[in-house]
Structures are given as structure tokens and as C-alpha cells.
Amino acid sequence: MFRRITLLFVCFCLFALNGISACSDPLRPMPLNTYIDKMKGGWAGQMIGVSYGAPYEFRSQGKIDDGEIREWKPEYIDNSIDQDDLYVEMTFLQAIEAKGISISARDAGWFFRDSKYDLWHANRAARDNLRLGIPAPKSGHPKYNRHADDIDFQIESDLFGLLCPGMPLAAQDFCNRFGHIMNYGDGVYGGMFVTAMGSVAFLENNVVEIVRAGYRAIPAESEYGMLIKDVLDCYDKDPNNWRACWELLEKKWAQDDICGANSPFNIDAKLNGGYVAIGLLWGKGDWDKTLEIATRCGQDSDCNPSSAAAILGIISGYSQIPAKFTAGIPAIADRNFSYTNYNFHTLADTCAEYAKEVVTQYRGKITTENGNIVLHIAVQDPTPPKKLEQFTDAMVEEYKPFWSKHDAAIRANRLKMAVKEWNPEWELVDCGQEMNPGLRKSYMGREKVLVTHPLNRETPAVLKRTVTIPKDSRARLRLVVTHHIEVPESDWQLRVIVNGELIGTERIAGQKEQSPWKTLEYDLKPYAGKKVTIQLENAANDWKYEAAYWAMREERYAAPSGEVRACAAACCMGVLVAKVRNW
């Protein structure tokens, strides 16, 4: 009898537990059209927020921005096409398209490695690491990436909230894989906070509850978690005074990670995440208030309103965003975002397809009811990752000796790749690190300009190339160069050496002519029929802004026969030759 009772009791407990599990993870129906409207609202919100705040980015640091904010106009949305907040996300989407929603961090990292756009802070450090052969997730670890706590992943994570409606744990899984490409600890938690809010916003309209859900998705004992708790406590105490909350964050959290050139982490994720939360809470669902508050908090004041407005866009859906903010979108909806093959329409189509896969992978299902596709979502409660990550002061001290060596390797590889893109036929032998050497997309009307700098007063930067001059050539070396024209006293000394013989020297400084570029030619006929090593030196003159700027252009030159031949002359260091192309 006792065994029977025990067996019944066990069966009852199992039934009860299963019942609780089923209740905590119900299938919630959402018409696909509703999902698409909300997902498009999330993308539109990002576009609106980043365009709203763009003129004020870093206008204010360490104080509330009380400056003038322009009245919104539809054409301002054009700014969003060229924003890294958006096109980096689309690299993630491209990776998912190529490898599927279960793509590993390592594979996702290779797509990021091959990107062509400008990057900064943790993103740039991560891509440098990947190009050195350091794979994800090591590429985002503080040992290799001193910017691991930065804002980078936070501003690029919105995609995963959009792909995971009502499934913050699924969004967290994406964050674990993609976030660790460039970040660690609070840098990754920033993405988890944003994506959890986005995921929950598909089913929840109350911004306070949405922010609370974001808080539950990150470790409470992390610094990021403690800061967001402070924001929520401030709101509970005084829901009408966001400035008091801002002052608290500034006093308590801003001193260790001040945004600026002398900061080891440059743009602190948690502090700017706090500004996103302030905008949402005290904006109370109003678009104008949310955008203004998130912008006036300062620092990264285009990214922060972008993240906040994305949440509002999901809540309302694209169709219910105030018309004044979406009026400019139709005019650019067919334009591809920079460095991508996605426009506003194709983004929506692609996200809809992969959201369906995410729903089914995470215990949901897809049905068709009365001719309409319906997502049945296995709703998840946000919970933090089990393992705490924190970039500590002790880790900073531990990795400092390694960083100096690693940074040198990164700089060398970065310059090597810059020269390869500029002209693979030339080699950069030596180069100093002052004045940010490397490839500029454009400078003073020229595209693809290589910047070099002497190592010191005595040691020049050196570009070198070995080539055979044809016997019957009328070869000449043409250079087009300039100096750092933003500073009038800048100059440098050019030295041209062929097979160890100095054949020309010139001081490159300000010119009275309208063009800042100086064109120089050197006769190579004495070397006809010989294999020569051409060496170009960027030497110091008086050690004031000694950077050299080498332009790129394509020229066509006449051979002795009169035939016109093409000569692709990187930085116009094209050797003018007969019968030979592409010197």
C-alpha cells in the first residue's frame, strides 16, 4: 500500500512539474504579418535614432547636452545608409545566410575579418586579430583586445532581438557567438541587454517591463548589471527626473571609463547602455521624448537613441511609428546600405525567413491558418548566462606586457595590408606609428592615399620595389605626393634611391599653387636593361608633422613606337616604360 501511494505521489509530482514547464514555456501565436511589421519597425527605429542623434555624437562628454537639437525633417533619414550601427549588423546577417542560424563564433568571425569598411575600438582590434590568424572568440578576449569592454557589439546586436521574437534566450545564444568576436564581459552583456529588450518588445508594450526584462538577461553581479539596477532604482524613486539618474551614473560609473583618447576602453558599453535605458524609461514610450533624452545624455549620442528607438519601433510596429519619422524611408528603401547587398525591403524579407527558422529551432512551430502564416512562439523568460565574465583591473595588469608586443604585430600587419591594397608591387620596409599611418580612402581630392611617417628623426619610412627596366625603354619614375596640409608648418624630405644611388631629393611642403599635390619625375634611362631596386624615403625634416601622403592614379603613356600603353601607377609611383604594362 505504501509503495502504491509513493508511486502515485511521484507520478503526481512529475505531472505537476511538466505542467509548470508547459506554463512557463507556452506557444504564443503571432501572425507572420504582425511579426514583419514589428521587425520592420525595429529596423526603422535604428535608422531614425542614428540619424536623429548623428549631429551630436560626442558633442557632450561628462555633462548633459543642453545644446540645440534640430527639428526633424524626413531627409535626415538618409544618414542611416552609411552608419556602422547598421552595416555591421548586416555582415552578421550575411554570415547567417551563408552558414545558417547555428553558425559558430569561429565561422562568423571569418566573415567579419573580410569586411571592407572602416572600424574603430573593439571592432577594429578584433578584425586586426582575425587577420593575424587569431580566431573568434579569442579575437574579442581582453588578452588580445584591450577594447573588450567597449560599446561595439552593443550597437550592432539589435539584429538578434529582431530574429528572436519573444525568445530572449535564443537571442542570448546569438550574442554569445557573435558578441565574442569583438567583445568580452560587459561588452557582450551590452548586446544581451539590448537584444533581450528587443526580443521581449514583440510581446510586451510597457517600456518599464521591457527594461526590467533586459536587466534579467544579464548577470546582476556584473558591473553592467549593477549600473542598470541603479537606473531602474532611480526610476522607481523619481519617474519624472531623468537628470538625477544621469548625475548618479556620472558620479558612480563614469570616472573609470571616461570616453576619450586617454581612456583604455574609449567608449564604455555599460555607461552608454545606461543612457539607452534612461531614454526608454523617462521617454515613457513617446518617440520625441525618448530620442531627445537618449541624445542629451551625451557620449555616443547617435548609437544610444538608435538602440532606444529600435525598441519603440518593435513595440509599435512600422505601421504605427509617427509618420514624421518614417516619411523619408520610402525614398531610400531601395538603396543598399553601405558595404552590403541589403536594402530596407530585402532586410525585411531575409529576417522574416530566418526568424521562422529560429522559432522552429527553439521549440516553436509554423502553421498556416486561413491562408495566413502564423508563428507559434515558445516564449522564454530572460535569464542571465551562468558564467560571469568581467574585464578586471587585475586582467589589465596581467595583459599589459603582452599588449605592447601584440599591438606592434597588429600595426605591422595593418600597414602591410594597407600597402597591399594600395599597390601590391611595393613593400613598406619601415614606418613609424605617429600620425596614424595607413591607407586613406581619400585625401585632398585623391582616392586611395597611403600615409607614412618616419620612425624617428634619423630613420625614414621606406617604400621599396625591385623591377627590371627594359633595354629600349624611356622609363621615368613619376611621384605625386603632399604633406599634412592641415598644419601649415608640416613638411618632410623625399629621397629617391636607385640601386643605392641617390638620384633625387625634395622638401615636400606647402605650395603656392592651388593644388596641394606635387608631381615629380625622375629619369630611369641610365638603368635600361638592368634589374633595379627603387627605394623611396619619407625622411624627417624638422620633426613637425612629418607624415608623407602618396597619391594613387592611373596613367597612360606612349611607348617609343607611338603605341599607347596603360600604366597603373599606385601613388603615381608608376615607372614609365615602353613595351611593359602595369609598372
C-alpha positions in Angstrom: 0.0 0.0 0.0 2.8 2.4 0.9 4.6 1.6 -2.4 1.4 2.4 -4.3 1.0 5.8 -2.5 4.6 6.6 -3.1 4.3 5.8 -6.8 1.2 7.9 -7.1 2.9 10.8 -5.4 5.9 10.6 -7.7 3.6 10.5 -10.7 1.7 13.5 -9.4 4.9 15.4 -8.9 6.1 14.6 -12.4 2.8 15.7 -13.9 2.9 18.9 -11.8 6.4 19.7 -12.9 5.5 19.1 -16.6 2.6 21.3 -16.1 4.7 24.1 -14.7 7.2 23.7 -17.5 4.4 23.9 -20.1 3.0 27.0 -18.5 6.4 28.7 -18.3 7.1 28.0 -22.0 3.7 28.3 -23.8 3.3 28.6 -27.5 2.2 32.1 -28.3 0.7 32.7 -31.8 1.8 35.7 -33.8 0.7 36.2 -37.4 3.8 36.5 -39.7 2.5 39.8 -40.9 2.4 41.2 -37.4 6.0 39.9 -36.8 7.2 41.6 -40.1 5.6 44.9 -39.2 7.3 44.9 -35.8 10.6 43.7 -37.2 10.5 46.5 -39.8 9.7 48.9 -37.0 12.9 47.8 -35.3 15.0 48.4 -38.4 13.3 51.8 -39.0 13.8 52.7 -35.3 17.5 52.2 -35.7 17.6 54.3 -38.8 15.6 57.1 -37.2 17.6 57.1 -33.9 21.0 57.1 -35.5 20.0 59.8 -37.9 18.4 61.9 -35.1 21.5 61.8 -32.9 24.2 61.9 -35.6 25.0 65.6 -35.4 25.5 65.4 -31.7 27.8 62.4 -31.4 30.3 63.1 -28.6 29.3 66.7 -28.6 28.9 66.3 -24.8 31.0 64.1 -22.5 30.8 64.3 -18.8 27.8 66.6 -18.8 24.3 66.7 -20.1 23.9 68.1 -23.6 21.6 71.1 -23.3 22.5 72.4 -26.7 20.1 73.0 -29.6 18.6 69.9 -31.3 17.3 70.5 -34.8 13.7 69.9 -35.7 13.3 66.5 -37.5 13.0 66.5 -41.3 12.3 63.5 -43.5 15.5 63.8 -45.5 17.6 63.3 -42.3 16.9 59.5 -42.5 19.4 59.4 -45.5 22.2 59.5 -42.9 21.3 55.9 -41.9 22.6 54.3 -45.1 26.2 54.9 -44.2 26.1 54.1 -40.5 28.2 51.3 -38.9 25.5 50.7 -36.4 23.6 49.1 -39.3 26.0 47.8 -41.9 28.0 45.7 -39.3 24.7 44.0 -38.3 24.2 43.1 -41.9 27.6 41.4 -42.0 26.2 39.2 -39.2 23.1 38.5 -41.3 25.2 37.7 -44.3 27.1 35.2 -42.3 23.9 33.6 -41.1 22.7 33.4 -44.7 25.9 31.6 -45.7 26.2 29.2 -42.8 22.8 29.0 -41.2 21.4 30.1 -37.8 23.7 27.7 -35.9 26.9 29.3 -37.3 29.8 29.0 -34.9 31.6 32.1 -33.5 34.7 30.9 -35.4 32.9 30.9 -38.8 31.1 34.1 -38.1 34.5 35.7 -37.3 35.8 35.0 -40.8 33.0 37.0 -42.4 33.9 39.9 -40.1 37.6 39.5 -40.9 36.9 40.0 -44.6 34.8 43.2 -44.2 36.0 46.3 -46.1 34.5 49.1 -44.1 36.1 51.4 -41.5 36.0 50.2 -37.9 37.0 51.6 -34.5 37.8 50.4 -31.0 36.8 46.8 -30.2 35.7 46.1 -33.7 38.9 47.3 -35.3 41.0 45.4 -32.7 39.0 42.2 -33.4 39.4 42.4 -37.1 43.1 43.0 -36.7 43.3 39.9 -34.5 41.3 37.9 -37.1 43.6 39.0 -39.9 46.6 37.9 -37.8 45.1 34.4 -37.5 43.6 34.8 -34.0 40.1 33.3 -34.4 36.9 34.1 -32.6 36.1 34.1 -29.7 39.8 34.7 -28.8 39.6 37.8 -31.0 37.4 39.5 -28.5 39.1 38.4 -25.3 40.9 41.0 -23.2 44.3 39.3 -23.7 44.1 40.1 -27.4 41.7 43.0 -27.4 42.2 45.8 -24.9 38.9 47.3 -26.0 36.8 44.3 -24.9 34.5 46.4 -22.7 33.7 48.9 -25.5 30.3 49.6 -26.9 30.8 48.0 -30.3 28.7 44.8 -30.0 26.0 46.7 -28.1 25.3 48.9 -31.1 25.3 46.0 -33.6 23.3 43.5 -31.7 19.8 44.7 -32.5 19.6 42.1 -35.3 19.4 39.2 -32.9 16.4 40.6 -31.0 14.7 41.1 -34.3 15.3 37.4 -35.3 14.1 36.1 -31.9 10.6 37.4 -31.2 9.6 36.5 -27.6 12.8 34.4 -27.2 15.4 36.3 -25.3 17.4 33.1 -24.6 17.7 32.4 -28.3 18.9 36.0 -28.7 21.4 35.4 -25.9 22.7 32.3 -27.8 23.4 34.5 -30.8 25.1 37.1 -28.6 27.4 34.5 -27.1 28.6 33.5 -30.6 28.7 36.9 -32.4 29.4 39.2 -29.4 32.6 37.4 -28.5 34.1 38.1 -31.9 34.9 41.6 -30.7 33.9 41.9 -27.0 34.0 40.2 -23.6 32.2 40.6 -20.3 30.3 43.9 -20.1 30.9 44.4 -23.8 28.9 41.3 -24.6 26.4 41.9 -21.8 25.5 45.2 -23.6 24.4 43.2 -26.6 22.5 40.8 -24.4 20.7 43.7 -22.7 19.7 45.3 -26.0 18.7 42.1 -27.7 16.7 40.9 -24.8 14.7 44.1 -24.7 14.1 43.8 -28.5 13.0 40.2 -28.2 10.6 40.9 -25.3 9.2 44.0 -27.1 7.5 41.8 -29.6 5.1 40.7 -26.8 5.3 43.4 -24.2 4.2 47.1 -24.7 5.3 48.5 -21.3 8.8 50.0 -21.6 9.4 49.7 -17.9 8.8 45.9 -18.1 10.9 45.7 -21.2 13.9 47.4 -19.5 13.4 45.1 -16.5 13.5 42.1 -18.8 16.8 43.4 -20.3 18.2 43.6 -16.8 17.2 40.0 -16.0 19.1 38.8 -19.1 22.5 39.9 -17.8 24.3 38.9 -14.6 23.2 41.1 -11.7 26.7 40.9 -10.2 28.4 42.3 -13.4 29.2 46.0 -13.5 26.8 46.3 -16.4 24.0 44.7 -14.3 24.7 46.9 -11.3 24.5 50.0 -13.4 21.2 49.1 -15.0 19.9 48.2 -11.5 20.8 51.8 -10.4 18.9 53.2 -13.4 15.8 51.1 -12.5 16.0 52.1 -8.8 16.3 55.8 -9.9 13.2 55.4 -12.0 11.2 53.8 -9.2 12.3 56.6 -6.9 11.6 59.5 -9.3 10.0 58.7 -12.6 9.9 62.3 -13.6 13.5 63.4 -13.3 15.9 61.6 -15.6 18.7 64.2 -14.9 19.1 63.0 -11.3 19.7 59.5 -12.6 22.2 60.8 -15.1 24.1 62.6 -12.3 24.2 59.4 -10.3 25.7 57.4 -13.2 28.2 60.1 -13.8 29.4 60.2 -10.2 29.3 56.4 -9.7 30.3 54.9 -13.0 31.9 57.4 -15.4 35.2 58.0 -13.7 36.9 54.8 -14.6 35.9 54.7 -18.2 35.8 58.2 -19.4 35.3 58.4 -23.1 38.2 60.0 -24.8 41.7 59.5 -26.2 43.3 58.7 -22.9 40.8 56.0 -21.9 41.9 52.4 -22.3 38.5 51.4 -23.5 37.3 54.6 -25.2 33.5 54.1 -25.3 32.2 52.3 -22.2 29.4 49.9 -23.0 27.6 49.9 -19.7 27.5 53.7 -19.3 26.0 54.2 -22.8 23.7 51.2 -22.1 22.5 53.2 -19.1 21.7 56.1 -21.4 19.6 53.8 -23.6 17.7 52.7 -20.5 17.2 56.3 -19.3 15.8 57.3 -22.7 13.3 54.4 -22.7 12.2 54.8 -19.1 11.8 58.5 -18.9 10.7 58.8 -22.5 7.6 56.7 -21.4 7.0 55.4 -24.9 6.9 58.8 -26.5 9.1 59.0 -29.6 10.2 62.6 -29.3 11.0 62.4 -25.6 12.8 59.1 -25.9 15.0 60.3 -28.8 15.8 63.6 -27.1 16.6 62.2 -23.7 18.9 59.4 -25.1 20.6 62.1 -27.2 21.1 64.6 -24.4 22.7 62.0 -22.2 25.7 62.5 -24.4 28.7 60.4 -25.4 27.8 58.0 -28.2 24.6 60.0 -28.8 23.7 58.6 -32.2 24.1 54.9 -31.2 22.1 55.3 -28.0 18.9 56.8 -29.5 19.3 54.2 -32.3 19.1 51.3 -29.7 16.2 53.0 -27.8 14.2 53.8 -30.9 14.6 50.2 -32.2 12.7 49.1 -29.1 9.9 51.6 -29.7 9.7 50.5 -33.3 9.2 46.9 -32.3 6.5 47.8 -29.8 4.5 49.9 -32.2 5.3 48.2 -35.5 6.5 50.1 -38.6 2.9 51.0 -39.5 2.3 52.9 -36.2 5.6 54.8 -36.0 4.7 58.6 -36.1 4.6 59.5 -39.8 7.0 62.4 -39.5 9.8 59.9 -38.7 9.1 57.4 -41.4 8.2 59.9 -44.2 11.7 59.8 -45.6 12.1 56.0 -45.7 10.2 55.2 -48.9 12.6 57.4 -50.9 15.7 55.3 -49.7 14.0 51.9 -49.2 15.5 50.6 -52.5 19.1 51.9 -51.8 21.6 49.4 -50.4 23.1 50.1 -47.1 26.8 50.8 -47.4 29.1 47.8 -47.9 26.0 45.5 -48.2 23.6 43.9 -50.6 20.7 44.7 -48.4 18.1 47.5 -48.7 15.1 48.1 -46.4 12.9 45.7 -48.3 15.4 42.9 -48.6 16.3 43.2 -44.9 12.7 42.6 -44.0 12.4 39.6 -46.3 15.6 38.0 -45.1 14.9 38.5 -41.5 11.4 37.0 -41.9 12.9 33.8 -43.4 15.4 33.3 -40.6 13.0 34.2 -37.8 10.8 31.3 -38.9 13.9 29.0 -38.6 14.7 30.4 -35.2 11.1 29.9 -34.0 11.1 26.2 -35.0 14.6 25.5 -33.7 13.6 26.8 -30.3 10.5 24.5 -29.8 8.0 26.6 -31.7 6.2 25.8 -34.9 4.8 27.4 -38.1 1.2 26.9 -39.3 -1.0 28.3 -42.0 -4.4 29.4 -40.8 -7.0 30.7 -43.3 -4.2 31.3 -45.8 -2.1 33.2 -43.3 1.3 32.1 -41.9 1.4 32.1 -38.1 4.4 31.8 -35.9 3.8 29.8 -32.7 6.5 31.0 -30.3 7.8 29.1 -27.4 8.0 32.1 -25.2 11.1 32.4 -23.0 11.8 34.2 -19.8 15.1 36.2 -19.8 17.8 34.7 -17.6 21.5 35.6 -17.3 24.3 33.5 -18.6 25.6 31.0 -16.0 29.2 32.0 -16.2 30.2 35.6 -15.1 32.7 37.4 -17.4 34.3 40.6 -16.1 37.2 42.5 -17.6 39.0 43.4 -14.3 41.8 45.7 -13.3 43.9 42.6 -12.5 43.5 41.4 -16.1 44.6 44.7 -17.4 47.8 44.5 -15.4 48.3 40.9 -16.4 48.0 41.6 -20.1 49.8 44.9 -20.3 53.2 43.2 -21.1 51.6 41.2 -23.9 49.6 44.1 -25.3 52.7 46.1 -26.3 54.1 43.2 -28.4 50.7 42.4 -29.8 50.0 46.0 -30.7 53.3 46.1 -32.6 52.3 43.0 -34.6 48.9 44.5 -35.3 50.4 47.7 -36.6 52.9 45.9 -38.8 50.2 43.7 -40.3 47.8 46.6 -40.7 50.4 48.6 -42.7 51.3 45.6 -44.7 47.7 45.1 -45.8 47.3 48.8 -46.4 50.2 48.8 -48.8 49.0 45.6 -50.5 45.6 47.3 -51.2 47.3 50.5 -52.3 49.7 48.7 -54.7 50.9 45.1 -54.1 54.0 45.8 -56.2 55.5 48.0 -53.4 56.8 46.9 -50.0 56.8 49.1 -46.9 60.1 48.3 -45.2 60.0 50.7 -42.2 57.3 53.1 -40.9 56.8 55.0 -37.7 53.4 55.0 -35.9 52.8 58.7 -35.4 50.0 60.5 -37.3 48.1 57.2 -37.9 49.9 55.8 -40.9 47.9 53.6 -43.3 45.5 53.8 -46.2 43.1 56.7 -46.5 40.0 56.3 -48.6 40.6 59.8 -49.9 42.7 62.9 -49.1 42.6 66.3 -50.8 40.7 65.2 -53.9 42.7 61.9 -54.4 41.5 58.4 -53.7 43.5 55.6 -52.0 46.2 57.7 -50.4 48.9 55.9 -48.5 50.2 57.8 -45.4 53.7 57.0 -43.9 55.8 58.6 -41.1 59.5 58.4 -40.2 60.4 56.1 -37.4 62.3 58.9 -35.7 64.4 62.0 -36.6 67.2 59.8 -38.1 65.3 56.8 -39.5 63.0 57.4 -42.5 59.9 55.4 -43.6 60.9 53.4 -46.6 58.9 52.1 -49.6 60.8 49.7 -51.9 60.3 47.8 -55.2 62.5 45.7 -57.4 61.9 45.8 -61.2 63.8 45.2 -64.4 63.9 48.2 -66.8 63.6 47.1 -70.5 66.6 47.8 -72.7 64.8 50.1 -75.1 62.7 52.0 -72.6 62.3 55.7 -72.0 61.3 54.9 -68.4 60.6 57.6 -65.9 59.5 57.4 -62.3 56.6 59.7 -61.5 55.5 60.5 -58.0 52.5 62.6 -56.8 52.9 63.5 -53.1 51.9 66.0 -50.5 52.3 66.8 -46.8 49.9 67.1 -43.9 48.3 70.2 -45.2 46.0 70.8 -42.2 49.1 72.1 -40.4 51.0 74.9 -42.4 54.4 74.1 -40.8 54.2 70.4 -41.8 56.9 69.1 -44.2 59.1 66.2 -44.9 62.1 65.2 -47.0 61.7 62.9 -50.0 64.7 60.9 -51.1 64.7 58.7 -54.2 67.4 56.0 -54.3 68.0 53.5 -57.2 70.4 50.6 -56.6 71.9 52.5 -53.6 72.4 55.7 -55.6 70.6 58.9 -54.5 69.0 60.3 -57.7 66.8 62.9 -56.2 65.8 64.7 -53.1 63.0 67.2 -52.4 61.4 69.0 -49.5 57.7 68.4 -49.6 55.9 71.4 -48.0 53.3 74.0 -48.7 52.9 75.2 -52.3 51.7 78.5 -53.7 49.9 76.6 -56.4 46.2 75.8 -56.0 46.7 72.1 -55.8 48.4 70.7 -52.7 49.8 67.8 -54.6 53.4 68.0 -56.0 54.2 65.9 -59.2 57.8 64.8 -59.5 59.6 62.8 -62.3 62.9 61.0 -62.3 64.7 59.7 -65.3 65.4 55.9 -65.3 67.0 55.6 -68.7 70.5 55.2 -67.2 69.2 51.9 -65.8 67.8 50.5 -69.0 68.3 46.7 -69.2 69.1 46.4 -65.6 67.3 45.0 -62.6 67.0 47.8 -60.1 65.7 48.3 -56.5 63.9 51.6 -56.2 63.7 53.0 -52.7 61.5 55.9 -51.6 62.3 57.5 -48.3 59.9 59.6 -46.2 62.6 61.3 -44.0 62.2 63.8 -41.2 63.0 67.5 -41.9 62.4 69.4 -38.6 60.2 66.8 -36.8 56.9 68.7 -37.1 54.1 66.7 -38.7 56.4 64.7 -40.9 53.8 62.4 -42.5 54.0 61.7 -46.2 50.9 61.3 -48.4 51.3 59.3 -51.6 48.5 59.6 -54.1 47.2 56.9 -56.4 46.2 57.4 -60.0 46.1 55.6 -63.4 48.2 57.0 -66.2 48.6 56.1 -69.9 51.9 56.6 -71.6 53.3 56.5 -75.1 55.9 53.8 -76.0 58.8 54.5 -78.4 56.7 53.0 -81.2 53.9 55.5 -80.5 51.7 52.8 -79.1 49.7 54.0 -76.0 50.0 51.6 -73.1 48.3 51.6 -69.7 50.3 52.0 -66.6 48.5 51.5 -63.3 50.6 53.8 -61.1 49.9 53.5 -57.5 50.6 56.8 -55.9 51.9 57.7 -59.3 55.0 55.7 -58.5 54.4 54.3 -61.9 57.6 53.7 -63.8 57.0 55.0 -67.3 58.2 52.3 -69.6 58.0 51.1 -73.2 56.5 47.8 -74.0 55.7 46.9 -70.4 52.4 47.3 -68.7 51.4 47.8 -65.1 54.5 49.1 -63.5 
